[in-house]
Each structure stands twice: as structure tokens, then as C-alpha cells.
């Protein structure tokens, strides 16, 4: 089953948007992330990707109160990400209502620790984020502010061998600029790791991109800017969900 997953990016408790992960392009969309989440829920969305950008920059989650509000006042399954580094962080995310968490920096910096998360909390609740610029295919962390020397496919393979089931991959060169997803990248991941449940992120322009990703066998598409800029409406999303 193919799932569309809206992303809500948080800075100082507000919903923002960026281009290519550049914090200097920050624009505040709303002071009320809960209201945005409720609008998505109203048309049949089941899951959201809640991105704590403050947490990503500082190395520990900072917007638990927004997680708690959305988990408490909607039936949405919240996938939370941003600065999750320790067992304590993971436990707090689940205590505040996350259905799952997505980890990026800690997986790159402490791979054995992330592998232990998979064992301790279960592969249904622990997702890996592997975000790259295809110019070099090296993993980017700390809210995409820091480049590592870790190859994308080596990174996925390490955790694939240790039970990873859910992967979110972003082509950061396409994030927030609506130039279309990197279909070739996602096809390569599907070919190399056919059992992985892949959530493709970056570049979605409209419903046709969802359909192409679905037909490729991708499990989910994470999107944001196309909706926030009016390229995709709630009615468009509702119709797609009903048809699928």
C-alpha cells in the first residue's frame, strides 16, 4: 500500500518551510502546527512526518510540546525526527505520543547505537533517514548542515543487514524547490534493497509524482512545499487517497 505523508517542519514551535534545507530561507507558514495537522487528518491522511529542526541543529529534541499536542488532539500517527540521539530521547518521544521515530545523525555517528534501537524498540517503530546530495551520494546530517564521508548505499546496507525495514531518503538538492523527485535514485534503492519500505522525499510537484512513485513500488512519499505553496490542494489529496 502506498502512503502519502505530509511533513511539518518546526522551528521555535512554528511551522516553517525551507529550500534545500537552507535555514537562511526560513519562512513561517503557521504559528499553529496542530491546526495544519488537523486539516490533513480531516481529508483522510493517517500519518505525518514531524521534523524538529531545532532538535536537529542542537542534537536533542526541542519541540516535544508540539508532538504532544498533535498526538493528543488528533488520531494521526506521528513520525518524529530531529536530534534523537540517546535511549532517553527515544523513550521521551514515545512518551509524548510518537508512533515512530526517524533517526539520521545518530545513525551516522553511532551506528551500533542505532542498530540497538532497532533491537530494543522494534523495526516497526524505528526508521532510518539517509539524506544525500546526488553530486556525491554522501550522507548529510545535523539538519543537512554537516556532510559525512559515508556512502549512501553502504549506510543503508549496514542497517539492512541488521533488520532495518523503514527508510526515508531525501535528495536535498530537490527539497523545497519542486523540481520533481529523483526517480532514478529511488529506483536504484528499490533495486538494491527490494525488501526495504522506502519513503521518498524531495521535489514533489503534484499528484502525478505520487502516482509515478507508487507505480515504481515506493512505499510512501513525504511532501510539504507543494502543498504549502498551493500546488496541491486538500481536495487533490483527498481524491488521491480515495482512489488508492
C-alpha positions as semicolon CSV with decimal commas, in nm:
position;residue;x (nm);y (nm);z (nm)
1;X;0,000;0,000;0,000
2;X;0,131;0,344;-0,100
3;X;0,105;0,622;0,158
4;X;0,135;0,999;0,124
5;X;0,290;1,159;0,430
6;X;0,284;1,537;0,485
7;X;0,585;1,686;0,659
8;X;0,553;1,961;0,918
9;X;0,886;2,134;0,987
10;X;0,922;2,308;1,323
11;X;1,139;2,597;1,440
12;X;1,055;2,755;1,777
13;X;0,721;2,575;1,780
14;X;0,614;2,724;1,447
15;X;0,556;2,551;1,114
16;X;0,817;2,667;0,861
17;X;0,943;2,587;0,514
18;X;1,298;2,590;0,378
19;X;1,460;2,548;0,038
20;X;1,720;2,269;0,008
21;X;1,744;2,264;0,387
22;X;1,897;2,613;0,397
23;X;1,798;2,776;0,726
24;X;1,853;3,123;0,578
25;X;1,548;3,062;0,354
26;X;1,319;3,003;0,653
27;X;0,959;3,118;0,606
28;X;0,698;3,083;0,878
29;X;0,385;2,915;0,739
30;X;0,181;2,899;1,058
31;X;0,204;2,962;1,430
32;X;-0,032;2,667;1,483
33;X;0,113;2,331;1,366
34;X;-0,177;2,148;1,533
35;X;-0,425;2,324;1,306
36;X;-0,226;2,215;1,000
37;X;-0,215;1,857;1,126
38;X;-0,591;1,858;1,187
39;X;-0,653;1,979;0,831
40;X;-0,454;1,685;0,696
41;X;-0,641;1,445;0,923
42;X;-0,976;1,581;0,801
43;X;-0,919;1,455;0,446
44;X;-0,800;1,107;0,537
45;X;-0,427;1,142;0,598
46;X;-0,319;0,882;0,854
47;X;0,044;0,974;0,923
48;X;0,257;1,288;0,938
49;X;0,633;1,341;0,946
50;X;0,707;1,595;1,221
51;X;1,054;1,749;1,180
52;X;1,210;1,920;1,482
53;X;1,465;2,145;1,313
54;X;1,569;2,297;1,645
55;X;1,644;1,946;1,766
56;X;1,836;1,858;1,450
57;X;2,065;2,159;1,492
58;X;2,115;2,121;1,868
59;X;2,146;1,745;1,891
60;X;1,842;1,679;2,110
61;X;1,466;1,716;2,050
62;X;1,320;2,054;2,146
63;X;0,957;2,054;2,030
64;X;0,805;1,778;2,242
65;X;0,511;2,006;2,322
66;X;0,406;2,014;1,957
67;X;0,438;1,636;1,933
68;X;0,225;1,601;2,245
69;X;-0,042;1,837;2,113
70;X;-0,076;1,666;1,775
71;X;-0,073;1,317;1,929
72;X;-0,326;1,425;2,189
73;X;-0,571;1,615;1,970
74;X;-0,566;1,403;1,653
75;X;-0,569;1,033;1,565
76;X;-0,269;1,081;1,337
77;X;0,030;0,854;1,364
78;X;0,320;1,092;1,421
79;X;0,665;1,003;1,290
80;X;0,900;1,231;1,485
81;X;1,253;1,329;1,385
82;X;1,519;1,580;1,481
83;X;1,808;1,538;1,724
84;X;1,709;1,196;1,855
85;X;2,040;1,058;1,981
86;X;2,000;0,857;2,301
87;X;1,775;0,595;2,456
88;X;1,636;0,872;2,674
89;X;1,539;1,073;2,365
90;X;1,367;0,772;2,210
91;X;1,173;0,696;2,528
92;X;1,060;1,059;2,563
93;X;0,941;1,070;2,200
94;X;0,722;0,767;2,259
95;X;0,601;0,904;2,594
96;X;0,493;1,227;2,424
97;X;0,295;1,032;2,165
98;X;0,515;0,946;1,867
99;X;0,407;0,633;1,681
100;X;0,753;0,604;1,526
101;X;1,080;0,793;1,514
102;X;1,323;0,865;1,233
103;X;1,694;0,893;1,309
104;X;1,964;1,047;1,092
105;X;2,267;1,194;1,273
106;X;2,288;0,934;1,550
107;X;2,276;0,653;1,292
108;X;2,572;0,807;1,109
109;X;2,773;0,897;1,418
110;X;2,689;0,593;1,632
111;X;2,579;0,310;1,400
112;X;2,589;0,039;1,666
113;X;2,365;0,251;1,889
114;X;2,108;0,287;1,613
115;X;2,128;-0,087;1,543
116;X;2,050;-0,138;1,912
117;X;1,746;0,093;1,879
118;X;1,613;-0,147;1,613
119;X;1,651;-0,438;1,853
120;X;1,526;-0,261;2,164
121;X;1,220;-0,080;2,027
122;X;1,139;-0,290;1,720
123;X;1,184;-0,231;1,349
124;X;0,821;-0,114;1,313
125;X;0,894;0,194;1,525
126;X;1,250;0,289;1,424
127;X;1,314;0,446;1,084
128;X;1,642;0,546;0,921
129;X;1,681;0,877;0,739
130;X;1,952;0,868;0,473
131;X;1,967;1,210;0,310
132;X;2,213;1,299;0,036
133;X;2,307;1,531;-0,247
134;X;2,344;1,308;-0,555
135;X;2,653;1,505;-0,656
136;X;2,849;1,285;-0,413
137;X;2,597;1,043;-0,253
138;X;2,742;1,119;0,092
139;X;2,512;1,118;0,396
140;X;2,419;1,463;0,530
141;X;2,332;1,509;0,899
142;X;2,256;1,780;1,161
143;X;1,959;1,911;0,964
144;X;2,169;1,870;0,646
145;X;2,422;2,120;0,779
146;X;2,705;1,866;0,800
147;X;2,841;1,633;0,533
148;X;2,988;1,296;0,626
149;X;3,209;1,067;0,420
150;X;2,957;0,783;0,447
151;X;2,832;0,643;0,117
152;X;2,454;0,620;0,089
153;X;2,440;0,258;-0,021
154;X;2,699;0,138;0,232
155;X;2,498;0,314;0,502
156;X;2,169;0,151;0,405
157;X;2,332;-0,191;0,365
158;X;2,486;-0,180;0,715
159;X;2,143;-0,142;0,875
160;X;1,960;-0,358;0,619
161;X;2,178;-0,646;0,740
162;X;2,070;-0,564;1,096
163;X;1,696;-0,572;1,036
164;X;1,610;-0,225;0,903
165;X;1,263;-0,217;0,748
166;X;1,177;0,153;0,704
167;X;1,397;0,404;0,520
168;X;1,333;0,768;0,436
169;X;1,565;0,905;0,168
170;X;1,581;1,270;0,063
171;X;1,761;1,423;-0,232
172;X;1,833;1,751;-0,058
173;X;1,913;1,928;-0,386
174;X;1,544;1,894;-0,473
175;X;1,391;1,959;-0,133
176;X;1,158;2,256;-0,126
177;X;1,216;2,356;-0,488
178;X;0,951;2,138;-0,659
179;X;1,172;2,022;-0,946
180;X;1,041;1,667;-0,929
181;X;1,160;1,371;-0,723
182;X;1,487;1,197;-0,803
183;X;1,318;0,894;-0,956
184;X;1,649;0,739;-1,066
185;X;1,785;0,747;-0,711
186;X;1,474;0,588;-0,565
187;X;1,467;0,321;-0,836
188;X;1,827;0,230;-0,757
189;X;1,743;0,192;-0,387
190;X;1,444;-0,025;-0,475
191;X;1,661;-0,243;-0,698
192;X;1,939;-0,285;-0,439
193;X;1,713;-0,328;-0,135
194;X;1,381;-0,472;-0,256
195;X;1,257;-0,556;0,095
196;X;1,304;-0,202;0,228
197;X;0,991;0,008;0,276
198;X;1,112;0,328;0,111
199;X;0,966;0,672;0,181
200;X;1,083;0,904;-0,097
201;X;1,132;1,270;-0,009
202;X;1,219;1,585;-0,201
203;X;1,086;1,755;-0,510
204;X;0,718;1,654;-0,526
205;X;0,528;1,886;-0,762
206;X;0,185;1,728;-0,780
207;X;-0,031;1,418;-0,780
208;X;0,139;1,274;-1,090
209;X;0,463;1,244;-0,892
210;X;0,280;1,042;-0,627
211;X;0,144;0,812;-0,897
212;X;0,485;0,756;-1,053
213;X;0,648;0,678;-0,717
214;X;0,362;0,442;-0,632
215;X;0,397;0,261;-0,964
216;X;0,772;0,219;-0,902
217;X;0,699;0,027;-0,585
218;X;0,798;0,301;-0,342
219;X;0,606;0,263;-0,014
220;X;0,547;0,629;0,070
221;X;0,608;0,984;-0,042
222;X;0,693;1,257;0,206
223;X;0,588;1,601;0,080
224;X;0,549;1,955;0,204
225;X;0,619;2,263;-0,004
226;X;0,393;2,167;-0,295
227;X;0,100;2,174;-0,054
228;X;0,208;2,485;0,136
229;X;0,250;2,678;-0,190
230;X;-0,087;2,567;-0,326
231;X;0,040;2,334;-0,598
232;X;-0,153;2,051;-0,432
233;X;-0,482;2,117;-0,253
234;X;-0,651;1,929;0,028
235;X;-0,916;1,827;-0,224
236;X;-0,646;1,687;-0,457
237;X;-0,500;1,486;-0,168
238;X;-0,842;1,360;-0,061
239;X;-0,924;1,242;-0,412
240;X;-0,590;1,061;-0,443
241;X;-0,638;0,889;-0,107
242;X;-0,991;0,774;-0,202
243;X;-0,868;0,640;-0,536
244;X;-0,591;0,443;-0,365
